[in-house]
Amino acid sequence: MGFKNNKVVSKKISNFKWNRKNKNINMKAYKEIKNGSAYSDLIGLYGEPDDFHQTSVSGKKAITATYLTNIDGTAGAKAEFYFINDKLTNKKQIGLK
């Protein structure tokens, strides 16, 4: 966790592997996740991410959510989603099929 003036400004969870019962993320599903989507919608569809990083800067909450498990893709495949104030602003993927 990161602190500023005795307040938490960032937190991160990493290298946590979920055993999800949610559906897998593949290239088709990835393309269907559009900018403006809510963070809660992503969690509802695919469960909690394997890597989560949240910061708060100038009153804006930024979240990076990375999925490494329940991915349809090549070895090392992943999907990353970037949110500002709980709305998807950007995403990237490596090795999805």
Secondary structure as UniProt FT lines:
FT   STRAND          2..4
FT   TURN            5..6
FT   STRAND          7..13
FT   HELIX           27..32
FT   TURN            35..36
FT   HELIX           39..46
FT   STRAND          51..57
FT   TURN            58..59
FT   STRAND          60..67
FT   STRAND          73..84
FT   TURN            85..86
FT   STRAND          87..96
//
